[in-house]
Amino acid sequence: MTFAISCDAAMSIQSLPDEILVCILSYLDSAPLLRSIFPVCKLWYSCAMENSLWRPLYHSRWGGVTLPRSSNTTNNGMGEGHAHNDDQLSPPLCRDACDRDGGDDDVIALSWFDRCRIRAAPAFLRFLVLASEQENARVEEVRTNVQKLGLVHVDVFNVREAVPTYDMIASYDAVLFFTYFQCKQDTLGDLLSRYVDAGGGVVVAAYSTCVRGNRLLGRWEQGGYDVQAEGSNTRVKGLTMGTVSCPSHPVMKGVRRLHGGGQSNHGNGAMLPHATLIAQWENGMPLVMESRKFNGSILGLNFYPPSSASVSGSWQSETDGGRLLRNALYYVTGAHGRPNITTNEQ
């Protein structure tokens, strides 16, 4: 029996059925899958996440061993011990097995990709704080606050004078971005939008939620990655957290009180239509917002991350701003999945 194949129409790999593309990808080992396939396009990303690819990879390397709980290892968070060899699976897509707060009720169902990722990198979660600041002490204080709450591997990079490479950013599981000074916002917007497209999680905080001179620009702005519209920086003495619209959201876990301090700096722009409101300030301005529009998660935190411990007039350090930052960074790694949101208004 013979088959005639028409060559009248141009054939591309993009036109293949998903099942065929997944079959082709099954001939790659785990490292090329993660490092090369995810960023290509949404179709390839979706196919490369198929359980049928990752289950045999997991069993071929680890057999039927039990997946360990996350370890509370200690590390100074200064970038040590982060080398990756060819057998490791590199970020940005990394999931945790359970919340570092401990507790069996936090254990979640893991995909086979998640299992491979955690087994391949026992110290699996790495975070990057990108900030445009004059005083490095402010950025270091943010790092210290989230490290105290269990995010062990946290690095910082001041973007006021220099810009990291995409490869550097992509080696982290989540990024926190905030600005006090202008920087190369076009370039950073291009880099972080590409990172989100590849599945990385980004948390954007003030003053990057305020005026154009501090916001991410370039592809980030043009592609609609923002969760809050441009506005001016607003200062209200003693502002506190108001209504929590999604009290069961993982970002709000353990967050009971936030006092903005003497200035309570935040942007007065409206939340954009594609975003979901999680919590707001008592004056009605958005405080915590989430976008699920892209491969990676984007969270907006409409407050300035350094606390009153390093900046007079900033959020009071004895309240839960540090926990909110910690939860946001941990959430956008995908460790909790994307919960069904229920609000007080529904």
C-alpha positions, 0 to 999 in steps of 0.5 A: 500500500502506498500513500500520497502526500500533498505538498501543495500547502506549506507544512510547519511544525506549528500546524501539527496536532498537539499529540504529534508535537508531544510525541516529538518532545518525548525524545528530548531529555528533561534539561532541553525540555525545560531550558529550550522548549518552554520559552518558544511559544504558548503551544510548545509550553503547553505541550512540554508540560504534559504529564506523559512527558514527565512521568517516565522521566521521573521514574527513570531517574528516581523510580517509585521513591517517595517525594520528600517534604520541603527542607528548611535548609539554612543559607545566607541567601547571598547567591552561594550554592546555586550552580546548575549542572546539565542534570538539573532542571533550571527555573523559572518554573519551579513548584514547592511540595508544601508551604514552608510554614510546615503543616500537612494541610498545605501539601498539594497535588503535584504534576509530574513536572513538579515532582521532577523539578523538586527532586532535581533541585532539593533547595528548589526555590530562588528569588530575586529582588530587582530594585532601583534604589540609592541606598542598598540598605533598603533592598537588603532590609526587604531581603531580610524580611522575607528570609526571616519568613522562610524564603531562604535563597534571596538575591538582590540586584540594584537596577539603578545603574545596570540591568541584569541579563535575561539568563540571570533573571530566568535562573530564579523562580520569582522576581520582586520589582520596585523602584524609588528612582528611574532606571532602564524601564524599557529594557527591564519591561522587555526582560520581565515580560519575556520571563512571564511568558516563559512561566516565571512569576513577577511581583510589582510593588510601589513606586512601580505601581505609580507614575510613568517615571517609575513603571515598567515600560517597553513590551511590559506596557505595550503587551498589557502586563500591568495590573494597575493603571498609571497614577500619581504617588499618594501619601496618606498618614496612617493608612491601613489595610481595608477590605480583603476581597479574597480572604482565602487567597494564599497571598493573604495567609497570616496577613491580619494587619498592615499599617502604612506608616506616616506616609503610606505611599501607594499609587492612585491608579485604578486596577485594570479590567483583566486583574482580580482584586484581592485586598484594598486599602481602607481608602478604597485604592487597590492593595493586592491585585493578581493577573492570570492573563499570561503563562506566569503569575503577576501580582501587584502590591500597591505599597513600598516594600522597605519598612519603617525599619529602614525608611521613616514613614514607610509601613510599620515593621511590626505589621504584616507587610513582610509576610505579604511580600513573602506570600506574594513571592512564594505564590507566583512560583506556582507552589499553590497553583491558581486557586478558584477565587471567591470574594466577599462580594459574591 
